[in-house]
């Protein structure tokens, strides 16, 4: 079985995180992406992520690159809870990607605070502790 260090290294070499805006507004959609031409390595990553409880999507992708057309494989993690879990469990060693991870985590925290009426900088526990009990039952 492949360990988290291998997945982290492969992600740092062949992966990235990105967000897209939704057409009708709302929160951006975040994705973790592994992309490479080596199908055997991509299969190992896919199987390893699946064994760890993730639900990755994997598909072939044709790319018209600088040196001509080529076919590669792309594996993505799209569920927000799994993107957050990947960031916390596996992470990255690259500083640019770490900044993107922090953007994702900061956005998730601020969204939770807004949903319970908190202010930026407050923790969810502090906000919930200040809410009267009858209101928490209906939240």
N, CA, C and O atoms as CSV, one atom per row, in Angstrom:
chain,resi,resn,atom,element,x,y,z
A,1,UNK,N,N,0.844,-1.189,0.000
A,1,UNK,CA,C,0.000,0.000,0.000
A,1,UNK,C,C,0.886,1.247,0.000
A,1,UNK,O,O,1.908,1.302,0.684
A,2,UNK,N,N,0.485,2.213,-0.757
A,2,UNK,CA,C,1.225,3.461,-0.872
A,2,UNK,C,C,0.904,4.346,0.334
A,2,UNK,O,O,-0.257,4.472,0.723
A,3,UNK,N,N,1.932,4.956,0.922
A,3,UNK,CA,C,1.696,5.790,2.093
A,3,UNK,C,C,1.458,7.256,1.702
A,3,UNK,O,O,1.579,7.629,0.535
A,4,UNK,N,N,1.123,8.068,2.693
A,4,UNK,CA,C,0.817,9.481,2.456
A,4,UNK,C,C,2.004,10.250,1.903
A,4,UNK,O,O,1.823,11.195,1.135
A,5,UNK,N,N,3.231,9.858,2.285
A,5,UNK,CA,C,4.416,10.559,1.785
A,5,UNK,C,C,4.547,10.412,0.266
A,5,UNK,O,O,4.896,11.367,-0.428
A,6,UNK,N,N,4.267,9.211,-0.240
A,6,UNK,CA,C,4.326,8.992,-1.679
A,6,UNK,C,C,3.277,9.842,-2.394
A,6,UNK,O,O,3.576,10.490,-3.397
A,7,UNK,N,N,2.055,9.836,-1.878
A,7,UNK,CA,C,0.981,10.620,-2.501
A,7,UNK,C,C,1.317,12.106,-2.452
A,7,UNK,O,O,1.086,12.824,-3.425
A,8,UNK,N,N,1.864,12.577,-1.324
A,8,UNK,CA,C,2.252,13.982,-1.196
A,8,UNK,C,C,3.325,14.340,-2.228
A,8,UNK,O,O,3.234,15.376,-2.887
A,9,UNK,N,N,4.326,13.495,-2.366
A,9,UNK,CA,C,5.385,13.744,-3.336
A,9,UNK,C,C,4.865,13.726,-4.763
A,9,UNK,O,O,5.250,14.561,-5.581
A,10,UNK,N,N,3.988,12.775,-5.062
A,10,UNK,CA,C,3.425,12.702,-6.412
A,10,UNK,C,C,2.538,13.907,-6.684
A,10,UNK,O,O,2.536,14.446,-7.791
A,11,UNK,N,N,1.773,14.337,-5.657
A,11,UNK,CA,C,0.942,15.532,-5.813
A,11,UNK,C,C,1.816,16.762,-6.045
A,11,UNK,O,O,1.502,17.584,-6.907
A,12,UNK,N,N,2.900,16.902,-5.296
A,12,UNK,CA,C,3.791,18.053,-5.467
A,12,UNK,C,C,4.407,18.079,-6.871
A,12,UNK,O,O,4.636,19.153,-7.426
A,13,UNK,N,N,4.676,16.898,-7.446
A,13,UNK,CA,C,5.285,16.832,-8.769
A,13,UNK,C,C,4.261,16.911,-9.899
A,13,UNK,O,O,4.521,17.558,-10.914
A,14,UNK,N,N,3.109,16.270,-9.747
A,14,UNK,CA,C,2.171,16.123,-10.846
A,14,UNK,C,C,0.771,16.657,-10.545
A,14,UNK,O,O,-0.157,16.390,-11.309
A,15,UNK,N,N,0.596,17.401,-9.457
A,15,UNK,CA,C,-0.745,17.816,-9.080
A,15,UNK,C,C,-0.861,19.288,-8.776
A,15,UNK,O,O,0.127,20.021,-8.730
A,16,UNK,N,N,-2.104,19.703,-8.567
A,16,UNK,CA,C,-2.391,21.088,-8.211
A,16,UNK,C,C,-3.791,21.165,-7.625
A,16,UNK,O,O,-4.571,20.218,-7.729
A,17,UNK,N,N,-4.100,22.288,-7.014
A,17,UNK,CA,C,-5.438,22.560,-6.501
A,17,UNK,C,C,-5.934,23.811,-7.212
A,17,UNK,O,O,-5.173,24.754,-7.432
A,18,UNK,N,N,-7.210,23.813,-7.568
A,18,UNK,CA,C,-7.757,25.004,-8.202
A,18,UNK,C,C,-9.219,25.168,-7.828
A,18,UNK,O,O,-9.868,24.238,-7.351
A,19,UNK,N,N,-9.714,26.358,-8.054
A,19,UNK,CA,C,-11.123,26.644,-7.774
A,19,UNK,C,C,-11.755,27.265,-9.006
A,19,UNK,O,O,-11.089,27.938,-9.793
A,20,UNK,N,N,-13.046,27.030,-9.163
A,20,UNK,CA,C,-13.813,27.636,-10.240
A,20,UNK,C,C,-15.050,28.280,-9.645
A,20,UNK,O,O,-15.634,27.772,-8.688
A,21,UNK,N,N,-15.435,29.388,-10.215
A,21,UNK,CA,C,-16.650,30.057,-9.766
A,21,UNK,C,C,-17.856,29.337,-10.353
A,21,UNK,O,O,-17.810,28.857,-11.486
A,22,UNK,N,N,-18.917,29.265,-9.592
A,22,UNK,CA,C,-20.144,28.662,-10.092
A,22,UNK,C,C,-20.897,29.670,-10.935
A,22,UNK,O,O,-20.834,30.873,-10.683
A,23,UNK,N,N,-21.602,29.182,-11.927
A,23,UNK,CA,C,-22.307,30.066,-12.858
A,23,UNK,C,C,-23.362,30.923,-12.177
A,23,UNK,O,O,-23.525,32.095,-12.517
A,24,UNK,N,N,-24.064,30.361,-11.240
A,24,UNK,CA,C,-25.157,31.092,-10.583
A,24,UNK,C,C,-24.731,31.661,-9.235
A,24,UNK,O,O,-25.569,31.855,-8.354
A,25,UNK,N,N,-23.489,31.921,-9.072
A,25,UNK,CA,C,-22.999,32.469,-7.807
A,25,UNK,C,C,-22.741,31.352,-6.808
A,25,UNK,O,O,-22.640,30.181,-7.177
A,26,UNK,N,N,-22.637,31.722,-5.564
A,26,UNK,CA,C,-22.362,30.734,-4.529
A,26,UNK,C,C,-20.871,30.575,-4.299
A,26,UNK,O,O,-20.046,31.301,-4.853
A,27,UNK,N,N,-20.562,29.610,-3.473
A,27,UNK,CA,C,-19.169,29.358,-3.105
A,27,UNK,C,C,-18.410,28.750,-4.282
A,27,UNK,O,O,-18.995,28.018,-5.080
A,28,UNK,N,N,-17.120,29.045,-4.396
A,28,UNK,CA,C,-16.335,28.429,-5.476
A,28,UNK,C,C,-16.222,26.922,-5.276
A,28,UNK,O,O,-16.316,26.423,-4.155
A,29,UNK,N,N,-16.025,26.225,-6.349
A,29,UNK,CA,C,-15.856,24.769,-6.329
A,29,UNK,C,C,-14.361,24.476,-6.381
A,29,UNK,O,O,-13.677,24.906,-7.309
A,30,UNK,N,N,-13.848,23.744,-5.388
A,30,UNK,CA,C,-12.429,23.428,-5.302
A,30,UNK,C,C,-12.187,21.992,-5.741
A,30,UNK,O,O,-13.034,21.121,-5.543
A,31,UNK,N,N,-11.013,21.749,-6.345
A,31,UNK,CA,C,-10.639,20.413,-6.783
A,31,UNK,C,C,-9.147,20.171,-6.546
A,31,UNK,O,O,-8.317,21.066,-6.705
A,32,UNK,N,N,-8.840,18.948,-6.165
A,32,UNK,CA,C,-7.465,18.470,-6.118
A,32,UNK,C,C,-7.272,17.664,-7.400
A,32,UNK,O,O,-8.087,16.795,-7.709
A,33,UNK,N,N,-6.202,17.941,-8.151
A,33,UNK,CA,C,-6.000,17.285,-9.446
A,33,UNK,C,C,-4.595,16.684,-9.517
A,33,UNK,O,O,-3.604,17.334,-9.184
A,34,UNK,N,N,-4.538,15.426,-9.958
A,34,UNK,CA,C,-3.293,14.767,-10.335
A,34,UNK,C,C,-3.368,14.588,-11.841
A,34,UNK,O,O,-4.380,14.118,-12.359
A,35,UNK,N,N,-2.307,14.958,-12.551
A,35,UNK,CA,C,-2.334,14.841,-14.008
A,35,UNK,C,C,-0.965,14.398,-14.490
A,35,UNK,O,O,0.042,15.036,-14.183
A,36,UNK,N,N,-0.925,13.297,-15.253
A,36,UNK,CA,C,0.343,12.798,-15.776
A,36,UNK,C,C,0.084,11.871,-16.953
A,36,UNK,O,O,-1.045,11.443,-17.190
A,37,UNK,N,N,1.146,11.570,-17.684
A,37,UNK,CA,C,1.046,10.649,-18.811
A,37,UNK,C,C,1.316,9.205,-18.404
A,37,UNK,O,O,0.919,8.281,-19.113
A,38,UNK,N,N,1.976,9.003,-17.288
A,38,UNK,CA,C,2.314,7.656,-16.827
A,38,UNK,C,C,1.076,7.012,-16.196
A,38,UNK,O,O,0.757,7.264,-15.034
A,39,UNK,N,N,0.391,6.185,-16.975
A,39,UNK,CA,C,-0.868,5.604,-16.519
A,39,UNK,C,C,-0.677,4.643,-15.350
A,39,UNK,O,O,-1.556,4.553,-14.493
A,40,UNK,N,N,0.436,3.928,-15.286
A,40,UNK,CA,C,0.638,2.977,-14.187
A,40,UNK,C,C,0.758,3.711,-12.848
A,40,UNK,O,O,0.195,3.269,-11.846
A,41,UNK,N,N,1.486,4.826,-12.830
A,41,UNK,CA,C,1.608,5.607,-11.602
A,41,UNK,C,C,0.269,6.236,-11.212
A,41,UNK,O,O,-0.092,6.277,-10.036
A,42,UNK,N,N,-0.452,6.721,-12.211
A,42,UNK,CA,C,-1.761,7.325,-11.931
A,42,UNK,C,C,-2.730,6.278,-11.384
A,42,UNK,O,O,-3.561,6.584,-10.528
A,43,UNK,N,N,-2.624,5.057,-11.873
A,43,UNK,CA,C,-3.471,3.975,-11.367
A,43,UNK,C,C,-3.140,3.680,-9.908
A,43,UNK,O,O,-4.041,3.454,-9.101
A,44,UNK,N,N,-1.836,3.682,-9.560
A,44,UNK,CA,C,-1.428,3.463,-8.164
A,44,UNK,C,C,-1.998,4.544,-7.257
A,44,UNK,O,O,-2.488,4.253,-6.166
A,45,UNK,N,N,-1.932,5.788,-7.709
A,45,UNK,CA,C,-2.468,6.895,-6.905
A,45,UNK,C,C,-3.974,6.748,-6.751
A,45,UNK,O,O,-4.506,6.923,-5.654
A,46,UNK,N,N,-4.667,6.429,-7.841
A,46,UNK,CA,C,-6.116,6.258,-7.799
A,46,UNK,C,C,-6.515,5.151,-6.815
A,46,UNK,O,O,-7.402,5.347,-5.985
A,47,UNK,N,N,-5.866,4.000,-6.910
A,47,UNK,CA,C,-6.186,2.876,-6.034
A,47,UNK,C,C,-5.875,3.231,-4.583
A,47,UNK,O,O,-6.652,2.905,-3.685
A,48,UNK,N,N,-4.758,3.888,-4.351
A,48,UNK,CA,C,-4.379,4.269,-2.994
A,48,UNK,C,C,-5.390,5.244,-2.391
A,48,UNK,O,O,-5.792,5.089,-1.237
A,49,UNK,N,N,-5.800,6.245,-3.164
A,49,UNK,CA,C,-6.797,7.195,-2.669
A,49,UNK,C,C,-8.120,6.491,-2.373
A,49,UNK,O,O,-8.769,6.783,-1.368
A,50,UNK,N,N,-8.519,5.568,-3.243
A,50,UNK,CA,C,-9.750,4.818,-3.033
A,50,UNK,C,C,-9.660,3.975,-1.766
A,50,UNK,O,O,-10.618,3.908,-0.996
A,51,UNK,N,N,-8.522,3.335,-1.548
A,51,UNK,CA,C,-8.332,2.522,-0.340
A,51,UNK,C,C,-8.355,3.359,0.929
A,51,UNK,O,O,-8.704,2.855,1.996
A,52,UNK,N,N,-7.986,4.634,0.827
A,52,UNK,CA,C,-7.995,5.527,1.988
A,52,UNK,C,C,-9.373,6.147,2.227
A,52,UNK,O,O,-9.546,6.933,3.159
A,53,UNK,N,N,-10.355,5.796,1.387
A,53,UNK,CA,C,-11.714,6.279,1.604
A,53,UNK,C,C,-12.106,7.483,0.772
A,53,UNK,O,O,-13.195,8.026,0.958
A,54,UNK,N,N,-11.251,7.913,-0.136
A,54,UNK,CA,C,-11.594,9.017,-1.034
A,54,UNK,C,C,-12.429,8.473,-2.192
A,54,UNK,O,O,-12.458,7.265,-2.428
A,55,UNK,N,N,-13.095,9.354,-2.899
A,55,UNK,CA,C,-13.883,8.988,-4.072
A,55,UNK,C,C,-13.366,9.766,-5.284
A,55,UNK,O,O,-14.045,10.670,-5.772
A,56,UNK,N,N,-12.157,9.419,-5.779
A,56,UNK,CA,C,-11.591,10.171,-6.896
A,56,UNK,C,C,-12.261,9.819,-8.220
A,56,UNK,O,O,-12.779,8.716,-8.399
A,57,UNK,N,N,-12.240,10.766,-9.132
A,57,UNK,CA,C,-12.669,10.538,-10.518
A,57,UNK,C,C,-11.393,10.409,-11.343
A,57,UNK,O,O,-10.429,11.142,-11.121
A,58,UNK,N,N,-11.389,9.489,-12.282
A,58,UNK,CA,C,-10.211,9.313,-13.124
A,58,UNK,C,C,-10.652,9.173,-14.568
A,58,UNK,O,O,-11.589,8.434,-14.871
A,59,UNK,N,N,-9.980,9.882,-15.456
A,59,UNK,CA,C,-10.325,9.816,-16.870
A,59,UNK,C,C,-9.124,10.190,-17.727
A,59,UNK,O,O,-8.185,10.840,-17.268
A,60,UNK,N,N,-9.182,9.764,-18.975
A,60,UNK,CA,C,-8.137,10.124,-19.938
A,60,UNK,C,C,-8.424,11.507,-20.476
A,60,UNK,O,O,-9.576,11.927,-20.594
A,61,UNK,N,N,-7.356,12.200,-20.797
A,61,UNK,CA,C,-7.509,13.551,-21.318
A,61,UNK,C,C,-6.531,13.764,-22.457
A,61,UNK,O,O,-5.334,13.517,-22.312
A,62,UNK,N,N,-7.034,14.215,-23.573
A,62,UNK,CA,C,-6.182,14.529,-24.722
A,62,UNK,C,C,-5.715,15.974,-24.575
A,62,UNK,O,O,-6.505,16.864,-24.261
A,63,UNK,N,N,-4.443,16.190,-24.803
A,63,UNK,CA,C,-3.848,17.498,-24.598
A,63,UNK,C,C,-3.041,17.871,-25.837
A,63,UNK,O,O,-2.182,17.105,-26.274
A,64,UNK,N,N,-3.310,19.030,-26.394
A,64,UNK,CA,C,-2.515,19.526,-27.519
A,64,UNK,C,C,-1.399,20.405,-26.977
A,64,UNK,O,O,-1.495,21.632,-26.980
A,65,UNK,N,N,-0.343,19.758,-26.515
A,65,UNK,CA,C,0.765,20.459,-25.899
A,65,UNK,C,C,1.722,21.080,-26.894
A,65,UNK,O,O,1.508,21.012,-28.104
A,66,UNK,N,N,2.763,21.676,-26.385
A,66,UNK,CA,C,3.772,22.358,-27.185
A,66,UNK,C,C,4.431,21.411,-28.180
A,66,UNK,O,O,4.744,21.799,-29.306
A,67,UNK,N,N,4.640,20.154,-27.751
A,67,UNK,CA,C,5.311,19.182,-28.602
A,67,UNK,C,C,4.330,18.301,-29.367
A,67,UNK,O,O,4.715,17.241,-29.861
A,68,UNK,N,N,3.096,18.710,-29.470
A,68,UNK,CA,C,2.105,17.951,-30.217
A,68,UNK,C,C,1.095,17.274,-29.314
A,68,UNK,O,O,1.217,17.332,-28.090
A,69,UNK,N,N,0.096,16.631,-29.907
A,69,UNK,CA,C,-0.954,16.005,-29.105
A,69,UNK,C,C,-0.431,14.814,-28.312
A,69,UNK,O,O,0.433,14.070,-28.776
A,70,UNK,N,N,-0.959,14.652,-27.134
A,70,UNK,CA,C,-0.610,13.515,-26.289
A,70,UNK,C,C,-1.807,13.195,-25.397
A,70,UNK,O,O,-2.683,14.033,-25.183
A,71,UNK,N,N,-1.825,11.999,-24.897
A,71,UNK,CA,C,-2.914,11.567,-24.030
A,71,UNK,C,C,-2.358,11.351,-22.635
A,71,UNK,O,O,-1.304,10.737,-22.468
A,72,UNK,N,N,-3.051,11.844,-21.654
A,72,UNK,CA,C,-2.651,11.663,-20.271
A,72,UNK,C,C,-3.837,11.230,-19.444
A,72,UNK,O,O,-4.950,11.100,-19.955
A,73,UNK,N,N,-3.602,11.010,-18.184
A,73,UNK,CA,C,-4.665,10.632,-17.274
A,73,UNK,C,C,-4.792,11.712,-16.223
A,73,UNK,O,O,-3.798,12.274,-15.763
A,74,UNK,N,N,-6.015,11.994,-15.853
A,74,UNK,CA,C,-6.292,12.991,-14.835
A,74,UNK,C,C,-7.143,12.342,-13.746
A,74,UNK,O,O,-8.148,11.693,-14.041
A,75,UNK,N,N,-6.741,12.517,-12.497
A,75,UNK,CA,C,-7.490,12.021,-11.350
A,75,UNK,C,C,-7.816,13.222,-10.478
A,75,UNK,O,O,-6.935,14.011,-10.138
A,76,UNK,N,N,-9.089,13.357,-10.116
A,76,UNK,CA,C,-9.510,14.517,-9.329
A,76,UNK,C,C,-10.252,14.090,-8.072
A,76,UNK,O,O,-10.910,13.050,-8.035
A,77,UNK,N,N,-10.128,14.914,-7.053
A,77,UNK,CA,C,-10.934,14.804,-5.839
A,77,UNK,C,C,-11.804,16.048,-5.831
A,77,UNK,O,O,-11.288,17.165,-5.794
A,78,UNK,N,N,-13.127,15.867,-5.864
A,78,UNK,CA,C,-14.032,16.993,-6.033
A,78,UNK,C,C,-14.921,17.275,-4.835
A,78,UNK,O,O,-15.402,18.399,-4.689
A,79,UNK,N,N,-15.154,16.299,-3.979
A,79,UNK,CA,C,-16.021,16.519,-2.820
A,79,UNK,C,C,-15.309,17.442,-1.833
A,79,UNK,O,O,-14.150,17.214,-1.486
A,80,UNK,N,N,-16.011,18.486,-1.383
A,80,UNK,CA,C,-15.377,19.480,-0.509
A,80,UNK,C,C,-14.829,18.872,0.768
A,80,UNK,O,O,-13.734,19.229,1.202
A,81,UNK,N,N,-15.569,17.962,1.373
A,81,UNK,CA,C,-15.091,17.332,2.608
A,81,UNK,C,C,-13.818,16.531,2.342
A,81,UNK,O,O,-12.928,16.480,3.191
A,82,UNK,N,N,-13.730,15.910,1.175
A,82,UNK,CA,C,-12.543,15.126,0.844
A,82,UNK,C,C,-11.365,16.018,0.460
A,82,UNK,O,O,-10.216,15.665,0.724
A,83,UNK,N,N,-11.633,17.165,-0.158
A,83,UNK,CA,C,-10.564,18.131,-0.435
A,83,UNK,C,C,-9.971,18.606,0.888
A,83,UNK,O,O,-8.751,18.670,1.040
A,84,UNK,N,N,-10.831,18.936,1.836
A,84,UNK,CA,C,-10.362,19.381,3.154
A,84,UNK,C,C,-9.584,18.264,3.850
A,84,UNK,O,O,-8.537,18.517,4.444
A,85,UNK,N,N,-10.084,17.046,3.780
A,85,UNK,CA,C,-9.394,15.902,4.397
A,85,UNK,C,C,-8.027,15.677,3.751
A,85,UNK,O,O,-7.053,15.407,4.453
A,86,UNK,N,N,-7.942,15.786,2.419
A,86,UNK,CA,C,-6.670,15.630,1.711
A,86,UNK,C,C,-5.668,16.672,2.207
A,86,UNK,O,O,-4.508,16.353,2.467
A,87,UNK,N,N,-6.120,17.909,2.336
A,87,UNK,CA,C,-5.233,18.985,2.790
A,87,UNK,C,C,-4.700,18.687,4.178
A,87,UNK,O,O,-3.514,18.881,4.444
A,88,UNK,N,N,-5.571,18.213,5.071
A,88,UNK,CA,C,-5.158,17.970,6.457
A,88,UNK,C,C,-4.352,16.689,6.631
A,88,UNK,O,O,-3.405,16.661,7.418
A,89,UNK,N,N,-4.716,15.616,5.901
A,89,UNK,CA,C,-4.034,14.331,6.071
A,89,UNK,C,C,-2.756,14.220,5.249
A,89,UNK,O,O,-1.743,13.728,5.746
A,90,UNK,N,N,-2.791,14.667,4.013
A,90,UNK,CA,C,-1.667,14.450,3.094
A,90,UNK,C,C,-0.843,15.716,2.917
A,90,UNK,O,O,0.378,15.684,3.070
A,91,UNK,N,N,-1.493,16.834,2.598
A,91,UNK,CA,C,-0.813,18.119,2.517
A,91,UNK,C,C,0.131,18.247,1.335
A,91,UNK,O,O,0.028,17.520,0.346
A,92,UNK,N,N,1.055,19.191,1.464
A,92,UNK,CA,C,2.026,19.475,0.415
A,92,UNK,C,C,3.292,20.040,1.031
A,92,UNK,O,O,3.292,20.507,2.170
A,93,UNK,N,N,4.366,19.993,0.266
A,93,UNK,CA,C,5.626,20.597,0.677
A,93,UNK,C,C,5.894,21.895,-0.083
A,93,UNK,O,O,6.809,22.637,0.272
A,94,UNK,N,N,5.107,22.179,-1.123
A,94,UNK,CA,C,5.316,23.366,-1.951
A,94,UNK,C,C,4.636,24.577,-1.320
A,94,UNK,O,O,3.472,24.508,-0.925
A,95,UNK,N,N,5.369,25.688,-1.227
A,95,UNK,CA,C,4.824,26.871,-0.567
A,95,UNK,C,C,3.668,27.489,-1.346
A,95,UNK,O,O,2.713,27.981,-0.744
A,96,UNK,N,N,3.741,27.471,-2.694
A,96,UNK,CA,C,2.638,28.057,-3.480
A,96,UNK,C,C,1.356,27.262,-3.279
A,96,UNK,O,O,0.278,27.838,-3.130
A,97,UNK,N,N,1.475,25.941,-3.274
A,97,UNK,CA,C,0.302,25.096,-3.084
A,97,UNK,C,C,-0.209,25.232,-1.662
A,97,UNK,O,O,-1.419,25.197,-1.440
A,98,UNK,N,N,0.682,25.385,-0.699
A,98,UNK,CA,C,0.262,25.575,0.693
A,98,UNK,C,C,-0.572,26.850,0.827
A,98,UNK,O,O,-1.538,26.883,1.589
A,99,UNK,N,N,-0.201,27.903,0.086
A,99,UNK,CA,C,-0.997,29.134,0.102
A,99,UNK,C,C,-2.407,28.874,-0.425
A,99,UNK,O,O,-3.381,29.378,0.133
A,100,UNK,N,N,-2.518,28.085,-1.506
A,100,UNK,CA,C,-3.839,27.739,-2.050
A,100,UNK,C,C,-4.626,26.906,-1.040
A,100,UNK,O,O,-5.829,27.112,-0.875
A,101,UNK,N,N,-3.959,25.966,-0.360
A,101,UNK,CA,C,-4.630,25.176,0.671
A,101,UNK,C,C,-5.173,26.098,1.762
A,101,UNK,O,O,-6.299,25.922,2.227
A,102,UNK,N,N,-4.366,27.081,2.168
A,102,UNK,CA,C,-4.805,28.014,3.205
A,102,UNK,C,C,-5.992,28.850,2.736
A,102,UNK,O,O,-6.890,29.143,3.525
A,103,UNK,N,N,-6.006,29.239,1.453
A,103,UNK,CA,C,-7.165,29.959,0.916
A,103,UNK,C,C,-8.420,29.107,1.045
A,103,UNK,O,O,-9.473,29.603,1.445
A,104,UNK,N,N,-8.311,27.837,0.709
A,104,UNK,CA,C,-9.446,26.930,0.805
A,104,UNK,C,C,-9.913,26.818,2.252
A,104,UNK,O,O,-11.101,26.968,2.537
A,105,UNK,N,N,-8.968,26.551,3.178
A,105,UNK,CA,C,-9.341,26.365,4.577
A,105,UNK,C,C,-9.919,27.640,5.176
A,105,UNK,O,O,-10.874,27.578,5.949
A,106,UNK,N,N,-9.355,28.794,4.833
A,106,UNK,CA,C,-9.867,30.070,5.338
A,106,UNK,C,C,-11.281,30.311,4.838
A,106,UNK,O,O,-12.140,30.760,5.596
A,107,UNK,N,N,-11.527,30.019,3.585
A,107,UNK,CA,C,-12.871,30.170,3.041
A,107,UNK,C,C,-13.863,29.270,3.721
A,107,UNK,O,O,-14.997,29.681,3.963
A,108,UNK,N,N,-13.470,28.032,4.044
A,108,UNK,CA,C,-14.359,27.094,4.730
A,108,UNK,C,C,-14.668,27.584,6.139
A,108,UNK,O,O,-15.812,27.494,6.583
A,109,UNK,N,N,-13.672,28.100,6.846
A,109,UNK,CA,C,-13.890,28.584,8.215
A,109,UNK,C,C,-14.810,29.796,8.193
A,109,UNK,O,O,-15.753,29.867,8.981
A,110,UNK,N,N,-14.552,30.756,7.300
A,110,UNK,CA,C,-15.394,31.950,7.228
A,110,UNK,C,C,-16.826,31.590,6.856
A,110,UNK,O,O,-17.761,32.214,7.357
A,111,UNK,N,N,-17.021,30.605,5.994
A,111,UNK,CA,C,-18.363,30.180,5.614
A,111,UNK,C,C,-19.095,29.619,6.825
A,111,UNK,O,O,-20.276,29.908,7.021
A,112,UNK,N,N,-18.411,28.820,7.640
A,112,UNK,CA,C,-19.035,28.271,8.839
A,112,UNK,C,C,-19.388,29.381,9.822
A,112,UNK,O,O,-20.451,29.338,10.442
A,113,UNK,N,N,-18.514,30.373,9.972
A,113,UNK,CA,C,-18.792,31.467,10.894
A,113,UNK,C,C,-20.001,32.264,10.441
A,113,UNK,O,O,-20.842,32.638,11.260
A,114,UNK,N,N,-20.097,32.528,9.146
A,114,UNK,CA,C,-21.245,33.276,8.631
A,114,UNK,C,C,-22.524,32.488,8.862
A,114,UNK,O,O,-23.557,33.072,9.190
A,115,UNK,N,N,-22.470,31.158,8.695
A,115,UNK,CA,C,-23.676,30.350,8.845
A,115,UNK,C,C,-24.177,30.327,10.289
A,115,UNK,O,O,-25.362,30.080,10.515
A,116,UNK,N,N,-23.308,30.578,11.273
A,116,UNK,CA,C,-23.766,30.614,12.662
A,116,UNK,C,C,-23.733,32.035,13.233
A,116,UNK,O,O,-23.930,32.215,14.434
A,117,UNK,N,N,-23.491,33.026,12.408
A,117,UNK,CA,C,-23.551,34.419,12.841
A,117,UNK,C,C,-22.309,34.924,13.535
A,117,UNK,O,O,-22.409,35.853,14.336
A,118,UNK,N,N,-21.154,34.369,13.274
A,118,UNK,CA,C,-19.924,34.790,13.926
A,118,UNK,C,C,-19.193,35.862,13.143
A,118,UNK,O,O,-19.610,36.249,12.051
A,119,UNK,N,N,-18.114,36.330,13.704
A,119,UNK,CA,C,-17.263,37.326,13.066
A,119,UNK,C,C,-15.941,36.660,12.683
A,119,UNK,O,O,-15.510,35.722,13.354
A,120,UNK,N,N,-15.291,37.132,11.614
A,120,UNK,CA,C,-13.977,36.575,11.268
A,120,UNK,C,C,-13.027,36.668,12.451
A,120,UNK,O,O,-12.975,37.694,13.129
A,121,UNK,N,N,-12.292,35.624,12.697
A,121,UNK,CA,C,-11.365,35.573,13.825
A,121,UNK,C,C,-11.932,34.783,14.988
A,121,UNK,O,O,-11.177,34.320,15.843
A,122,UNK,N,N,-13.251,34.620,15.040
A,122,UNK,CA,C,-13.859,33.822,16.098
A,122,UNK,C,C,-13.853,32.360,15.675
A,122,UNK,O,O,-13.924,32.043,14.488
A,123,UNK,N,N,-13.769,31.491,16.646
A,123,UNK,CA,C,-13.856,30.074,16.315
A,123,UNK,C,C,-15.314,29.642,16.364
A,123,UNK,O,O,-16.139,30.285,17.014
A,124,UNK,N,N,-15.622,28.573,15.687
A,124,UNK,CA,C,-16.991,28.053,15.665
A,124,UNK,C,C,-17.444,27.706,17.090
A,124,UNK,O,O,-18.594,27.954,17.453
A,125,UNK,N,N,-16.541,27.135,17.896
A,125,UNK,CA,C,-16.895,26.759,19.261
A,125,UNK,C,C,-17.274,27.988,20.086
A,125,UNK,O,O,-18.239,27.941,20.849
A,126,UNK,N,N,-16.521,29.100,19.944
A,126,UNK,CA,C,-16.835,30.320,20.693
A,126,UNK,C,C,-18.176,30.889,20.280
A,126,UNK,O,O,-18.952,31.339,21.124
A,127,UNK,N,N,-18.452,30.872,18.981
A,127,UNK,CA,C,-19.720,31.399,18.492
A,127,UNK,C,C,-20.871,30.552,19.019
A,127,UNK,O,O,-21.867,31.086,19.506
A,128,UNK,N,N,-20.735,29.223,18.923
A,128,UNK,CA,C,-21.802,28.343,19.379
A,128,UNK,C,C,-22.010,28.432,20.889
A,128,UNK,O,O,-23.134,28.292,21.370
A,129,UNK,N,N,-20.929,28.664,21.638
A,129,UNK,CA,C,-21.056,28.786,23.089
A,129,UNK,C,C,-21.851,30.029,23.474
A,129,UNK,O,O,-22.473,30.060,24.536
A,130,UNK,N,N,-21.836,31.056,22.623
A,130,UNK,CA,C,-22.543,32.289,22.951
A,130,UNK,C,C,-23.993,32.290,22.483
A,130,UNK,O,O,-24.733,33.225,22.787
A,131,UNK,N,N,-24.415,31.255,21.746
A,131,UNK,CA,C,-25.781,31.181,21.244
A,131,UNK,C,C,-26.640,30.477,22.280
A,131,UNK,O,O,-26.248,29.422,22.778
A,132,UNK,N,N,-27.820,31.038,22.624
A,132,UNK,CA,C,-28.702,30.383,23.596
A,132,UNK,C,C,-29.101,28.985,23.128
A,132,UNK,O,O,-29.230,28.739,21.929
A,133,UNK,N,N,-29.296,28.073,24.078
A,133,UNK,CA,C,-29.587,26.683,23.772
A,133,UNK,C,C,-30.816,26.485,22.883
A,133,UNK,O,O,-30.730,25.693,21.944
A,134,UNK,N,N,-31.959,27.154,23.114
A,134,UNK,CA,C,-33.117,26.914,22.236
A,134,UNK,C,C,-32.811,27.215,20.778
A,134,UNK,O,O,-33.344,26.542,19.896
A,135,UNK,N,N,-31.963,28.214,20.492
A,135,UNK,CA,C,-31.623,28.532,19.104
A,135,UNK,C,C,-30.762,27.449,18.477
A,135,UNK,O,O,-30.860,27.193,17.277
A,136,UNK,N,N,-29.910,26.805,19.287
A,136,UNK,CA,C,-29.064,25.746,18.757
A,136,UNK,C,C,-29.883,24.536,18.346
A,136,UNK,O,O,-29.513,23.829,17.408
A,137,UNK,N,N,-30.987,24.288,19.031
A,137,UNK,CA,C,-31.801,23.143,18.680
A,137,UNK,C,C,-32.432,23.303,17.312
A,137,UNK,O,O,-32.719,22.311,16.642
A,138,UNK,N,N,-32.655,24.541,16.885
A,138,UNK,CA,C,-33.290,24.789,15.582
A,138,UNK,C,C,-32.261,25.040,14.489
A,138,UNK,O,O,-32.636,25.156,13.322
A,139,UNK,N,N,-30.995,25.127,14.817
A,139,UNK,CA,C,-29.964,25.422,13.813
A,139,UNK,C,C,-29.650,24.234,12.962
A,139,UNK,O,O,-28.804,24.318,12.072
